[in-house]
Amino acid sequence: MSASNGGGPCGACKFLRRKCINGCVFAPYFDSDQGTAHFAAVHKVFGASNASKLLLRIPAHKRLDAVVTLCYEAESRVRDPVYGCVGHIFTLQQQVVNLQAELAFVQARLATLHRLPPPHSQSPSPTNHHSSSDLGSTSDLQSNSNSAMHFDPVQPHPIPTELTSFLNSLDGDLEAGNAQVLAREIISRYLPGVRFRPSSPN
């Protein structure tokens, strides 16, 4: 910060509306542009006289750090009259604690993953792969079952009771001349769909 550009007063003297004398304690740290707003907060919280006395008791090479501290505390106190910079510091400390806890969690997670054994490739499931002998035996069983299906013995169909009673009633009346007539009647009545073909006479 420059004390004066073109002979103008420093920011502190400009705010206090006084002439900036040679050797002003505020001139090296409060310029005439932005220094006025910073010094306004310092003057409101600490007072210009107290800030001047404080800087005069500090060695010259440490005054810049003292001015930065005064401005930070004053502006924090203006924003938060109760806690001032303590509230901001407490918030930063909470952020540090949260970040440290998150870092510890991540480190513990990484340590757990490093202790795990490396993943192995899964062996093929026996249910999905069959040997050629298994396939051959399966095909043999299927062929045998198919053969059994084709060559099952024919089960005799029971004769309807009505047909049996009808034949019994005709046992005494059958003659050579009306055998074909009776056969045609039996087929048409009890065997629909069967075409009757009479035998040729000898």
Contacts in CASP RR format, 6 or more apart in sequence:
PFRMAT RR
TARGET T0000
AUTHOR 0000-0000-0000
METHOD contacts of the structure
MODEL  1
MSASNGGGPCGACKFLRRKCINGCVFAPYFDSDQGTAHFAAVHKVFGASN
ASKLLLRIPAHKRLDAVVTLCYEAESRVRDPVYGCVGHIFTLQQQVVNLQ
AELAFVQARLATLHRLPPPHSQSPSPTNHHSSSDLGSTSDLQSNSNSAMH
FDPVQPHPIPTELTSFLNSLDGDLEAGNAQVLAREIISRYLPGVRFRPSS
PN
1 10 0 8 1.000
1 27 0 8 1.000
1 28 0 8 1.000
1 29 0 8 1.000
1 30 0 8 1.000
1 31 0 8 1.000
1 35 0 8 1.000
2 27 0 8 1.000
2 28 0 8 1.000
2 31 0 8 1.000
3 10 0 8 1.000
3 20 0 8 1.000
3 23 0 8 1.000
3 24 0 8 1.000
3 27 0 8 1.000
3 28 0 8 1.000
4 10 0 8 1.000
4 20 0 8 1.000
4 27 0 8 1.000
4 32 0 8 1.000
5 31 0 8 1.000
5 32 0 8 1.000
8 14 0 8 1.000
8 20 0 8 1.000
8 32 0 8 1.000
9 18 0 8 1.000
9 19 0 8 1.000
9 20 0 8 1.000
9 32 0 8 1.000
10 20 0 8 1.000
10 24 0 8 1.000
10 26 0 8 1.000
10 27 0 8 1.000
10 30 0 8 1.000
10 31 0 8 1.000
10 32 0 8 1.000
10 35 0 8 1.000
11 26 0 8 1.000
11 30 0 8 1.000
11 31 0 8 1.000
11 32 0 8 1.000
11 33 0 8 1.000
11 35 0 8 1.000
11 36 0 8 1.000
11 39 0 8 1.000
12 20 0 8 1.000
12 24 0 8 1.000
12 26 0 8 1.000
12 27 0 8 1.000
12 30 0 8 1.000
12 35 0 8 1.000
12 36 0 8 1.000
12 39 0 8 1.000
12 43 0 8 1.000
12 48 0 8 1.000
13 19 0 8 1.000
13 20 0 8 1.000
13 24 0 8 1.000
13 26 0 8 1.000
13 27 0 8 1.000
14 20 0 8 1.000
14 32 0 8 1.000
14 36 0 8 1.000
15 36 0 8 1.000
15 39 0 8 1.000
15 40 0 8 1.000
15 43 0 8 1.000
16 43 0 8 1.000
16 48 0 8 1.000
20 27 0 8 1.000
25 52 0 8 1.000
25 55 0 8 1.000
25 56 0 8 1.000
26 39 0 8 1.000
26 51 0 8 1.000
26 52 0 8 1.000
26 55 0 8 1.000
28 63 0 8 1.000
28 64 0 8 1.000
29 63 0 8 1.000
29 64 0 8 1.000
29 67 0 8 1.000
30 36 0 8 1.000
30 38 0 8 1.000
30 39 0 8 1.000
30 67 0 8 1.000
38 71 0 8 1.000
38 74 0 8 1.000
38 75 0 8 1.000
39 48 0 8 1.000
41 71 0 8 1.000
41 74 0 8 1.000
41 75 0 8 1.000
41 77 0 8 1.000
41 78 0 8 1.000
42 48 0 8 1.000
42 51 0 8 1.000
42 70 0 8 1.000
42 71 0 8 1.000
42 74 0 8 1.000
43 51 0 8 1.000
44 74 0 8 1.000
44 78 0 8 1.000
45 73 0 8 1.000
45 74 0 8 1.000
45 77 0 8 1.000
45 78 0 8 1.000
46 54 0 8 1.000
46 70 0 8 1.000
46 74 0 8 1.000
51 70 0 8 1.000
54 66 0 8 1.000
54 70 0 8 1.000
55 63 0 8 1.000
55 66 0 8 1.000
55 67 0 8 1.000
58 66 0 8 1.000
72 85 0 8 1.000
73 84 0 8 1.000
73 85 0 8 1.000
76 84 0 8 1.000
76 85 0 8 1.000
76 87 0 8 1.000
76 88 0 8 1.000
77 84 0 8 1.000
77 85 0 8 1.000
80 87 0 8 1.000
80 88 0 8 1.000
83 90 0 8 1.000
130 138 0 8 1.000
160 190 0 8 1.000
162 190 0 8 1.000
163 186 0 8 1.000
163 190 0 8 1.000
166 186 0 8 1.000
167 186 0 8 1.000
170 182 0 8 1.000
174 182 0 8 1.000
180 198 0 8 1.000
180 199 0 8 1.000
183 196 0 8 1.000
184 196 0 8 1.000
184 198 0 8 1.000
187 194 0 8 1.000
187 196 0 8 1.000
188 196 0 8 1.000
END
